[in-house]
């Protein structure tokens, strides 16, 4: 247990993150999400769907995942306020840790 989060649960959620954010993000999404709010939403929805299907996220966790992904990605892809993929990923990881720690 890490801060009340089981290792198994954490690994499942991190796997969902990597599958949703990388494996299920098409080249089209990657290129266009910085230009189009609609494409950014498609990417965020695809990302979040992985958690619904495999981590069985609650409704609140699902909304938080979608909303934060919809906000964080444009900070990097559209507005260039985040210049490093590592900071982008850190923000996504912090969202996951917060959801699990607060037991959404």
Secondary structure by P-SEA (a helix, b strand, c coil): ccccccaaaaaaaaaaaaaaacccccaaaaacccccaaaaaaaaaaaaaaaaccccccaaaaaaaaaaaaccccccccccccccaaaaaaaaaaaaaaaaaacc
